Amino acid sequence: MKIKTCVTLLCAAFVAAGISATASAAKIGVSMPTQSLQRWNQDGANMKAQLEKAGYEVELLYAGDNDIPTQVNQIENMISGGDDVLVIAAIDGSALTEVLKGAKEKKIPVISYDRLIMNTDAVSYYATFDNFKVGQIQGHFLEDALKLKDAATTPKNIEFFTGPTDDNNVNFFWGGALEVLQPYLDNGKLVCKSGQTTKEQAATLNWNNEEAQKRMENLISSCGYGPEGTKLDAVLCSNDSTANGVTNALLSEGYDASNFPIVTGQDCDRPSVKNIKKGYQAMSVFKDTRTLAAQVVKMVDEIIKGQPVEVNDTKTYNNGTGVIPSFLCTPVIGTKDNYKKLLIDSGYYKESEI
Ligand code: BGC
């Protein structure tokens, strides 16, 4: 699948009846999935700050710790409470069909934030990062680090970890990474000793790091991996919370910076950046939540003012009712070599935080 991120298209404005024409009169509902992962706290805080700066009233709610009924309830209240635009990062992309019928009836525009909301025609726009590219960056990193292109390279052992299959992003992270890595599984350059090479087998409930840790511990004992045992060369982890669980399991097994398998990640969460500095996790993918928040605030503003809404992808993201006009921000690789420039110099973190 190819995603055209370079083309900027202008989509017809969504001018819904009942929308206030000025920022000061409008209330924006922001629904986030959980406060237990750093990234969503950051996303929520950035959205709130930037929307308020633009003059909007903001109702920011977190759905406990990934609690679907809580999220449904909160959205229902936002709709009945008269919010003018909804920005939603769904826990389960397919669980909001019923509740969003209310938004559609009241002509409240819905922006799907980071994760696509499936099976509802209530979604007007989608703003996210180029999720396929995230997977490709991870795949290419492993391809280079393991020298898979090199004819002289002997087979390397790898295991796979991704997120829950109810997060539509997982299809893209997985698809992008496997586009690069599948040929090497097919030609034997990569070997997955557990045989767990499908997205479903590699899935992690709620992206929970303890779940990932438990599964990695099981793989260590069933495949005999260890610094003194069967060599484990790499672990593809779709994000940092799974990478953290995997890293904990590997550290308990006695791996250290001198022999650590190559572990990938995504988000540049603080624990992962610390692990990158220590030589455990090898890389992460940086998705600057400030950029995504700024783009969504721009979308909200354009919707409220009845202006054309800027999108740059009108082909890739079909939510089951049709393609949702999307804006894809660009993810970039984060490693030991560039984290200072990427994360400190840009003001994302203070050195003391990581
Ligand atoms: C996001 C990732 C995040 C994961 C777990 C995904 O939908 O795109 O950035 O790591 O959810 O919260």
Residues whose N, C-alpha, C, O or C-beta is under 5 A from the ligand:
A	BS01	BGC	L37 R115 D167 N169 W207 N239 Q266 D267
